[in-house]
Amino acid sequence: KFLLATTDPQKLPVTVLSRCLQFNLKRLSVALIGEHLKKVLDAEKIAHDAAAVRLVAQAADGSMRDALSLTDQLIAFGGGKVEEAGARNMLGTIDRDHVAKLARSLTTANAPAVLETARTLEAFSPDYGQVLDDLAALLTRVAVLQLVPHYEGDELFDPALLKDLAAAIPAEDIQLYYQTAILG
């Protein structure tokens, strides 16, 4: 009996595949990966913060193996700690404050402020796709808060920011901004 594990089964010869049972495994959720990483870090007595663990879990894209590998790299990169600033530097993501500033500029439809925030972001040479993903994540949480007033959010965005944005931006505009972010 042989066990073949691959993320690309179509590259295996048909003669091999025809004699195999295939089990397609699902991607793990960010929450599940984060929980496991916290257990591992606690067991190893490595200092960590929830936001850094969440960033690594998101970057792993459903793969526990990738999450553990990224965590290992982050421990080395962060001098034995798993902190948000180190995770952002290593993964090339930006501080959520920039996304929050961008969203606040959208609340007032202040185009010059939006452009100024974009220029500020330019100095960090970010992955703009990731910036738009972060903005979309923020807007999703704001939309949920508008629909479910008791929604508390999570560790990624400040609940006060979510409440401010939910009160300041009409639901239709949230949807427009969200679509722009995901199509951008």
Buried (B, 14 or more C-beta within 10 A) or exposed (E): EEEEEEEEEEEEEEEEEEEEEEEEEEEBEBEBBBBBBBEBBEEEEBEBBEBBBBBBBBBBEBBBEBBBEBBEEBBEBBEEBBBBEBBBEBBEBBBBEBBBBBBBBBBEEEEEBBEEBBEEBEEBEBBEEBBBBBBBBBBBBBBEBBEEEEBEBBEBBEEEBBBBBBEBBEEEBBEBBBEBBEEE
